[in-house]
Amino acid sequence: MKISQRAAQISPSPTVGMAARAKQMIREGLDVISFAVGEPDFATPEHICRAAQEAMEAGHTKYTAASGILELKEAVVARLRAEVGLNYDADQVCISNGGKHALANIWQTLLDEGDEVIIFAPYWVSYPAQIQLCGGRPKAVMTDASRGFQPDPAEVRRAVTPRTVAVLLNSPANPTGSIFDRETLQEIATIAAENDLTIVSDEIYRNLIFDGRQHLSIAMLDEETKARTILVDGVSKSYAMTGWRIGWLIGPRQFVAKCSSIQSQQTSAPSSISQYAALAALTGPQDCVARMRAQFEQRRNFFVKALGELEGIKCNTPPGAFYVFPDISAHLGRNLAGRQIDTSLQLAEYLLEEGLISTVPGAAFGAEGFLRLSFACSAEDIKRGLQRLKTALGI
């Protein structure tokens, strides 16, 4: 059977792939500790689940408007206004089947064949794949740990070509947990204005920021920047609602209307029941978010300290999200248990098969020599996993 060239060039998500292998090993009776998946280990808060039940009992089990129910759109803009002071109207919101779907809508609306999008490496694994699926060309600008994974504005300027149409931000970032500072955001905004670029800002982790920091969206800089920015967010990470599949995009009305039209042809509306659950998440008590964030911060502190005590591992302290991204390059080129380990993929496979720890290789994020380890798992699993890591590396 014929496979399109576009489909042929796309590989499965490495994060999902590693998680699937770990789950299969668990089904086979092996005690695998997973640091691979970006999914909170907390249960969805009770009041949110109760709202879903009430929605079903009330008969909210039919199609909704393709771009989502008005009440949820209003809750999205109200929450954003209350938390960061950004003002939007409900018709500037499209509710989608998760943040990933919102991003896919954006690229399908924005990109023509050969258009370029600047992304920052290390990047979330789905960014380049989604852009390529829509005929675009991702153009990675490297960042490094010594600068806290902040991009060099000069490198961003050099990356712009006549085919560049957008720049994609992710702050707080997956996989590094880095947060772009105001100076960096201002430089990017200036470059975007000079070259008439659209800014896509994935802010799915904006409620998971540590050390008392406050979220700063690039759309908060000034009205001109806001007018060229499309925000992406959702309930998956902040409210432990990954399986509910509710995210959204916010931006200029005309653009959002086109995104909504595309969504109407591809998926129609997100789950009606999930939308009412998300409505309860946004309009209900927010102490559940604060509690989860506090526990993530405690886990981060323990994880980073413990990794720093292991020979040959260097790890920045991530200011946001729930990942550590340690530099393990000192352990590449080694022979471990009779296996030659030259790449982060080989190390991740070794750790899974021999150490019973599931991780994600840095190469999947465009950063060879690193591993991504999620601390969205129990403190006990973190302790056990670190001991296994130490044993597997012989340190």
CORUR-V663418 format. One record per residue. N is the residue number from 0. RES is the residue in one small letter. SS is DSSP state (H for helix, E for strand, C for the rest). PSI is psi in whole degrees, -180 to 180 (none if undefined). Layout:
n=<N N>
res=<RES RES>
ss=<SS SS>
psi=<PSI PSI>
//
This chain:
n=<0 1 2 3 4 5 6 7 8 9 10 11 12 13 14 15 16 17 18 19 20 21 22 23 24 25 26 27 28 29 30 31 32 33 34 35 36 37 38 39 40 41 42 43 44 45 46 47 48 49 50 51 52 53 54 55 56 57 58 59 60 61 62 63 64 65 66 67 68 69 70 71 72 73 74 75 76 77 78 79 80 81 82 83 84 85 86 87 88 89 90 91 92 93 94 95 96 97 98 99 100 101 102 103 104 105 106 107 108 109 110 111 112 113 114 115 116 117 118 119 120 121 122 123 124 125 126 127 128 129 130 131 132 133 134 135 136 137 138 139 140 141 142 143 144 145 146 147 148 149 150 151 152 153 154 155 156 157 158 159 160 161 162 163 164 165 166 167 168 169 170 171 172 173 174 175 176 177 178 179 180 181 182 183 184 185 186 187 188 189 190 191 192 193 194 195 196 197 198 199 200 201 202 203 204 205 206 207 208 209 210 211 212 213 214 215 216 217 218 219 220 221 222 223 224 225 226 227 228 229 230 231 232 233 234 235 236 237 238 239 240 241 242 243 244 245 246 247 248 249 250 251 252 253 254 255 256 257 258 259 260 261 262 263 264 265 266 267 268 269 270 271 272 273 274 275 276 277 278 279 280 281 282 283 284 285 286 287 288 289 290 291 292 293 294 295 296 297 298 299 300 301 302 303 304 305 306 307 308 309 310 311 312 313 314 315 316 317 318 319 320 321 322 323 324 325 326 327 328 329 330 331 332 333 334 335 336 337 338 339 340 341 342 343 344 345 346 347 348 349 350 351 352 353 354 355 356 357 358 359 360 361 362 363 364 365 366 367 368 369 370 371 372 373 374 375 376 377 378 379 380 381 382 383 384 385 386 387 388 389 390 391 392 393 394>
res=<m k i s q r a a q i s p s p t v g m a a r a k q m i r e g l d v i s f a v g e p d f a t p e h i c r a a q e a m e a g h t k y t a a s g i l e l k e a v v a r l r a e v g l n y d a d q v c i s n g g k h a l a n i w q t l l d e g d e v i i f a p y w v s y p a q i q l c g g r p k a v m t d a s r g f q p d p a e v r r a v t p r t v a v l l n s p a n p t g s i f d r e t l q e i a t i a a e n d l t i v s d e i y r n l i f d g r q h l s i a m l d e e t k a r t i l v d g v s k s y a m t g w r i g w l i g p r q f v a k c s s i q s q q t s a p s s i s q y a a l a a l t g p q d c v a r m r a q f e q r r n f f v k a l g e l e g i k c n t p p g a f y v f p d i s a h l g r n l a g r q i d t s l q l a e y l l e e g l i s t v p g a a f g a e g f l r l s f a c s a e d i k r g l q r l k t a l g i>
ss=<C C C C H H H H C C C C C H H H H H H H H H H H H H H C C C C C E E C C C C C C C C C C C H H H H H H H H H H H H C C C C C C C C C C C C H H H H H H H H H H H H H H H C C C C C H H H E E E E C C H H H H H H H H H H H H C C C C C E E E E E E C C C C H H H H H H H H C C C E E E E E E C C H H H C C C C C H H H H H H H C C C C E E E E E E E C C C C C C C C C C C H H H H H H H H H H H H H H C C E E E E E C C C C C C E C C C C C C C C H H H C C H H H H H C E E E E E E C C C C C C C H H H C C E E E E C C H H H H H H H H H H H H H H C C C C C H H H H H H H H H H H H C C C H H H H H H H H H H H H H H H H H H H H H H C C C C C E C C C C C E C C E E C C E C H H H C C E E E C C E E E C C H H H H H H H H H H H H C E E C E E H H H H C C C C E E E E E C C C C H H H H H H H H H H H H H H H C C>
psi=<139 138 131 154 -36 -44 -36 -29 -6 130 157 154 124 -34 -44 -38 -45 -38 -39 -41 -41 -42 -37 -41 -37 -41 -28 3 6 145 81 133 124 119 17 -37 138 68 118 141 -3 152 149 131 145 -42 -26 -44 -39 -38 -35 -43 -43 -35 -42 -44 -30 -1 15 60 19 176 144 180 145 -34 9 164 148 -40 -39 -40 -43 -37 -37 -50 -33 -42 -41 -39 -44 -36 -37 -1 16 135 122 165 161 -31 5 12 137 118 130 177 66 164 -34 -40 -38 -43 -42 -41 -41 -49 -36 -30 -32 -38 138 166 126 -7 145 145 125 127 162 125 139 138 158 139 -28 -14 -57 -37 -44 -42 -43 -38 -26 14 2 175 111 138 107 132 120 143 167 162 -31 -24 16 27 29 132 150 118 -33 -38 -37 -45 -41 -24 -18 131 174 -18 -3 129 -17 160 135 124 152 102 118 153 147 118 -2 -20 6 155 126 130 170 -41 -43 -45 -40 -40 -44 -41 -41 -45 -41 -42 -41 -28 10 52 146 140 124 120 106 110 36 -22 17 -22 0 70 138 176 28 10 158 143 137 111 145 -26 -14 -8 -49 168 -36 -44 -42 -38 -21 8 139 123 145 134 -177 -178 -6 -52 -44 -32 13 52 39 -43 -11 -23 63 119 -176 163 150 132 -161 142 -47 -42 -45 -37 -40 -39 -43 -38 -43 -45 -37 -30 -24 -47 -11 -150 157 169 128 -41 -43 -35 -42 -31 -43 -36 -43 -36 -46 -32 -13 -170 141 6 -25 -37 -44 -40 -44 -42 -42 -41 -39 -41 -41 -44 -43 -47 -44 -44 -50 -43 -45 -40 -37 -18 -3 133 132 11 129 136 123 157 111 129 -8 180 -161 50 147 151 72 146 115 19 -26 -20 -2 148 1 162 115 120 40 8 131 123 105 -15 163 -32 -45 -37 -42 -41 -41 -45 -35 -48 -35 -33 -9 43 128 121 -180 129 143 -28 -30 -23 11 24 83 148 5 164 146 127 123 138 28 49 174 155 -36 -42 -36 -46 -46 -41 -38 -38 -40 -39 -46 -45 -45 -35 -7 42 none>
//
